[in-house]
Amino acid sequence: MGQRAVRSRRTLFEREGELAAADEALNDLIGLREDGTEASERPRGALLAFAGRAGIGKTTLLAEVRRRAAAQGCTVLSARGGDQEQGVAFHVARQLLQPQLAGIAEAELRAQLGSWYAIVGPALGLCAPSEGAPPDQQGLRDGLDWVLTHLVVQRAPMVLVLDDAHWADPESLSWLAAFAPRVEELPLLLAVAYRPDELPDHAEAFRSLPGRAGQRPLDLEPLSAAAVAGLVREDLGTQADDVFCRECWAVTAGNPFEAVELTAKVRDRGLVPTEEGAHLLRDLAAAVKGSGLIARLERLGASTVRFAWACAVLGTEIPPTLAAAVAGLGSEEAADAADALRGARILAGVDTLEFVHPLIATAVYRAIPGAVRVALHGQAAWCVINEGLGPSAAARHLMETHPEGDNWVVQQLRAAARETQRAGAPDAARRYLARALHEPPPLKERAAVLHELGCASLLTEPATTVNHLRAALEEPITDPELRHNIVYRLSQVLAHSDRLAEASETLAREIRVTGDARVRLRMQSEQFMWDAFRADEPDSPARSRRLTRLADRLTGRDLTERYVIGLRAWDATLRGEPAHVALHHAERALAGGIRWAEADRGFEVPVLVAFTFMYADRPGRTEELFAAGIADFESQGWHGAHLSFGYTFLGYVRYRRGRLAEAEDFARAGLRLAERVGAGTPVHWYAVGVIIQILLARGRVTEAAQIGEDHAFGAPFPAAVTFPDVQTVYGELLLARGLTKDAAAELEAAGRRLDPRGMRNPSWCPWQLHLARAERHDAPERAVATALEAVHRARQFGAPSAVGQALRAAADVSSGPTRVKLLEESVSHLERSPAAYELACALVALGTELRRSGSPKEAAEHLYRGLDAAMQCGADGLGDEARAELAAAGLRPRRLHSTETDTLTARERAAAALTARGRTTTEVAEELGTEEPAVVRLLSAVYRKVGTDRTGLAAALGQQTVR
């Protein structure tokens, strides 16, 4: 790129505003004022976006930014999108990051990247993909974020330059667009250039983020006549007269690239730059682009033309030997062709070739006759494989060939899809497999290709996945294992698409024809699992009996048997069998180990086993299992739906324990992840339901209602069973808002849905408790009957928290001495449970009732205990209620005791202090320069050590909580 390099070191005409913006951004980056003195503010980064049509000078401007950044001592990372490389996953990410990491020894690189090594390594070409499940796309982006942030911190200040962003591969461009809002918090300048009409939708962030020119990208305009005159005279000398310069401007329309090329043509022809030769400029300008450029190329000879075609097919960063092989030229002939193309200013470079400008590359590529272009791509694919560059490098060429039934092409595309999918780019894998299917593959391999295509589309296009997998089952399949894997995957994607009945029926059909007993057991376990989540299961009690008989005779010798036993534990929980029965089966399921991140299985059964312990009042065991599960997800790079479920459920466990502030932190982290996955997905329903329930417990009804409205939380509800049950949570929300009739209707509907299925445990779904409260004004007798039936069911299950909660609901709809008696028994049970919030509610209710019945001394004791418990839980609304009752009794609330904090580390104390001031976990993460999940873990340790939650932190740290 010698010509362009020379040009970039000379005057950039009419780009003073853009260069001033670049200088301002660089000064901010290195912490300098305009006068060169050191600024008092810390260095900050920025996004600098240049937009304009082809040839307008974006590349030259970026080259100048790179030069000035390097002169200021900045680390410069650069990459360029390529018209031919748009389909190559992570092509731009590799250009940016691989040179910074590739020279490091593997052991050192593993130590430097830690757990991210196996996640981002394959995407960046640093290591081969592992055989396990690939990272999800969000996990991979998080990993790339971490790597880039780590490099920025290590090598600051840093300037990252991306040219031709409109041609960047979707995986890299989506990542950078999502990362761009963070640059102002880092010592990083991100400078991008693109053609605005060609920028894809997933890169819209580059158009809308605050830039350095009125909050918009810097749009480059054509040069004026005066600027073109200056350029011409700088290249050709001051003898260039006004008429000649004016004509140069007219024939190039002020396009800098064309103007530079035109002056080079004038110099090559020896034309005197005066009015007498001005009439020749139009013909010379035509030779710079389009058909004129191609005519100029053809005059260089057939071998040179073929070499240029080969380079155009190969794209960017072209090895001369590979171009020669694709062109079918010998080494000397190829070297002569390269020299000729360099002399004609078509190519630049020696060890690695590049086209002088993307406009030239595009013109040459489009000039290749169609049949020849297809043949050259086929030749390029073969040469790339022969050079040992692998099927992923060859795949983009095979995508441009015509289907001919060539099984070699099918095998290379399948291999490329496997590599790409394991590296975390399922969309690219899907494109390769779709092309392989059109080749087409041999009949005996068609089912396997359809299965692989379905797996590649699983996360992005579930409906398409179903079609592919069903088509695969219709093909002749000689390998039984392949057929079974197709069935497993099909049932899984149907279930995750809220089509649980179809998932169950798919397995049932295959169970009837499967002869292998172990395979049949695996399919039965999958069917039991999806049926357990079905809200429309026709005969749930019968399924429960079959599951009980099967689980009781299994020993747990393999994972499938342990899954069946785990489902038995959950079934016992749902139906309200004695808690010790459910716990017995849960321990049996765990005896041989159950990992959460099994490549070919869901994580549903491990979650259900963990929840069995929680509903049976052993939440500590649940948290241990969830901590291990989340670690599994993170190690696999599963940062989308899986991690959202993990944080949401961990928040739900903390809610059940009465640690509401922590619960809210976890649940909000889960909701943020769920929002990235997408609205209407199962994980989104779970996250919204949990956060609403937590906010209601904290007394923030208006905020809970707003979240429900913002996230369309209401009918129609998902077909799958959820926990907490979303329809019941919706009824609870309506009740809290005073809409008792609407609440009663929703809660009765929940009961009609769950009761026939035998789901009778109020510990899991307390619809009866809320229904009784909704009925107490209009139908008090029915309310009492409803509540007492819930008490009966809770006693059958036997968990103290369930019994205590049901007794309090019964007290709420009772009166007189019965009410006091029920509340006293509720407190007695809840004191033996981990349900701290429920205990606080019962204590305040009992104190209130005793005050009203004329027992002030006993009332005060319970109200004080209830207030302290409410504050420890973070139940602000309940605390206000307790204070009001104490005030009505003529008593003043006690001050919360400070908690010893000497055991906190400095980082934990910093996180705690920020939290006590009312900062969110996202804000704390930004302050501490870490990731939000790390903050959640820090706060969890703080709460555990301090023995309080967010509300108690202010007192413990001697601060005032800001709300």
C-alpha positions, 0 to 999 in steps of 0.5 A: 500500500505504498501509494496510499502510505505516501499520500497519508503523510502529506496534506489532508485537504479540507479535513481540518475539522476531522483532524481537530476532533481526532486531536481532541480525542487523543488529548483526552485519551492521554490526559493533555489539554489543548496547550499540551499541559497535563489535564487534571481529569483522568484520561478518557476514551471516545468513539470517533466515527467517520462516514462517507462514500467510497474514495472520499478519504476515510482510509487516509484519515484513519491512517493519519489518526494511526500516525498521530496516535503512535507519535503520542505513544499510544498502542495502536490496534487496527483492522479492516473489513473486507468485501470478500471476508464478510462471511468469515466469522471473527475475521476483524476480531482476529486482526485486532487481537490476535497480533497482541496475543499470538506471540505469547507461549501457551502456558503464559497465555492460559495464565493470562486469560484464565477461564476465558482461554477456552472460550475466546481462544478458538474465536481468535485463532489462538487454540483449537476448539474443545470437544465440549459444548460451545460458548453462547454468543453472549458469553463469547462477547463477554469474553472478547470484552474482557480480553480487550479491556485487559489489553487496554488496561495493560497497554494504555493509552490505546487506539483501536482503528477499524476501516471499512466497518461496513464490510466487517463480519457480523460476529466482530461488528456486533461485538464492537458495536455492543462494546462501543458505549464502554469506551468512554470509561476506558483509556481507549479511542475507537475510531471507525470508518464506514460507508453509511449506505452499506452499514448493516443494522447490527452496527447501528450503534456507530451511527447513534453513539456520541461522537466528536461532532455534534453527537453524530458521526463525522460525515466526510464531504467531497473536496472543493475546487480549491482543495483539489487545486491544492492537491494537484499542485502538491503532486504536480508542482505549482505550474499546474494552472487554474483551468487544469486544476478546475478540470481535475475537480470537475472530472473527479467530482471532488473525490480525493482517491480519484483526484490522487489517481488522476494526478498519478496518471498525468505524471505517468503520461508526462502531461503538462498540467496546463490549460492545453492538456486539460481536455485529456483529463476526462479520458484519464479519469475514466481509466481510474475506475470502472471499465477504464480501470479494467481496460488498463488492467487488460493491457498488462497481459493475460497472466497479470490479469489472472493474477489480479483476479486471483488476488481479488478472489482471495480478498485482503492480506494476500500471500503471493504464493497462494495467489500464484497457486490460485491463478495457476502461475509459476513463481517467476511469472507470478512475481512479474505479474505482481510487479506489473500490478504494483507499477499500475497502482493496482496492488501494493505490498511485497510479502503480503499483497493488498489492493491499493484501494477497496474500489479497485478490488471491487472493480477487479472482482466484478470484472471476472467473468461469472464462470471464471469467478466460480472456478477461481473460488473452487481453486482457491478452496482447494489451494487453501486446504492444500496449504494447511489453512483448514476448512474454515478458511476454505469455506468462504470460497466454497460458498461461492461455487455452484452445487455439483454433488461433490462430497469433498465440498460437503465434507469440507463445509461440515468440518468448517461448520464444526470448527465455527460452531465450537468457536461460538459462531453458529450463524456462520456454521448454519450458512456453511451447512445450508450450502452443504445441503444444497450440494447435495450430500450423499443420501446416506449422509443427508440426515446427519447434515440436517441434524448438524444444521438443526443444532447450528440453528438451535439458539437463533432460529428454533422454528427452523431447527424444528423443520430441519430435525423433522426432515432429518427423521424422514431420511433413511438413517442407518446409525441408531445413535444419530437417530436418537440424537436427532430425537433428543435435540428435536424434543429439546428445541420444541420444549424450549419453544413452549411446545411441550406437548409436541416434545413429549409426543416426539419422545413417546413415538420413539420410545415405542419403536426403540429396542435398546433399554438404556436408550428407552430409559433416556427417552423416558427421562426426557419425556418425564422432564418435559411433562413435568413442565407441561401446564396442559398434561392430560393425566399428570397423576398417572405420569406421577405413578409411573415415575414413582415406580420407575425411580424406586427401582433405579440405583442411580448408576448412570446420569440417566438414572440419576435424572429420573430419580431427580425428577421423582424428587421434584414430583414429590415436592410439587405434589406435597408429599412429605418433605423427607421423601423429596429430600431422600430422592434428591440426595439419591440423585446427587450421589453420583453427581449431576453437572449443570453444563452437560453438552447434550442435556438441559440443566432443568433436572439439576435445577429441580433437584436444587429447588427440592432442597429449598422448598424443604427448608434447606436453602443453604444446600440449594445455594451450594448447588446453584454456585456450582451450577453457575460456575459450570455455566461461566466456565463453558462461556454460557452467559445468556439464558443459562446464566440469567436462569442462574442469577434469577434463581439465586435471587429467588433462593435469597428471597425465600430466605428473607434476604431481600436486598441481595435477592433484588441484586441477583434478580436484577442481574438475571433480568438484565441478562434475560433482556439480552436473550429476548422478551417472551422467552422462558428466562424472561418470564422467570426473571420478571416474575421473581423481581416482581415478587421481591419488590412486593415483599419490599413494599414497593408495589408501584415499582413492581407494577411498573416492571410488570407493565414494562415487560408485558407481564400478564396473560397469555401466560406461558404453557410451561410450569414456572417457579414461581408460578407466573400467573400466581405472581400476577394475581399477587401483584393485582392483590397488592394493588387493591384489585381484589376481584381481578386478583381472585379471578387470576388465582382461581384460574391458577388453581384450576390449572394446577389442582387437577395435575396434583400440584398441591404444595403451597410451599411451591405455589401459594395461590390458595394463600393469596386467594384467601386474602382476595376473598376475605371481603366478599366471601369471608367463609370461603376465604377461611375454607380456602386458607385452611385447605392450604394449611392442611396441604402444608402440614402434609408437606411438613416444611416449617416455612410452608406451615408457618406461611399458610397459618399466617394466611389463615390468620389474615382471614380469621378474627378474634382469639382464633387469629391470635392463636393461628399467628402464634402457631405461625411464629412458632413454625417460622422460627424453626425455618429459614424464612426470615421475611415470613417470620418478620411478617408473622411477628408484625401481624401478631404484635398488631393483633395483640396491641389491638386486643389490649396486650401492649407489653406482649405486642411491643415485644413482637413488634420490636422483633418484627421491626428488627427482622424486617430491617434485616430482611430489607422489607422496608414496607413491612418496617414502616408498618411495624413503626406505625404500630409501635407509634400507635402503642406510644412506643419508639422504634429501637435503633438498629445495632451496628454490625462488626465489619472488621472481617471485610476485605478492602474490595468488599468494603468498597463494594459495600460502601457504594451499595450503602449509598444506594448505588446499583450493582451496575454502578458499583461494577463501573466504579470498581472497574470489574464485571457485574457478576463479580460485584454480585459475588462480592456483595454476597460475601459482604452480606454473609460476613456482616450478617445483614443486607443492603439496609443494614450496611449503612448502620454497619459502616457508619453511613447514611443510606441514600435512596 
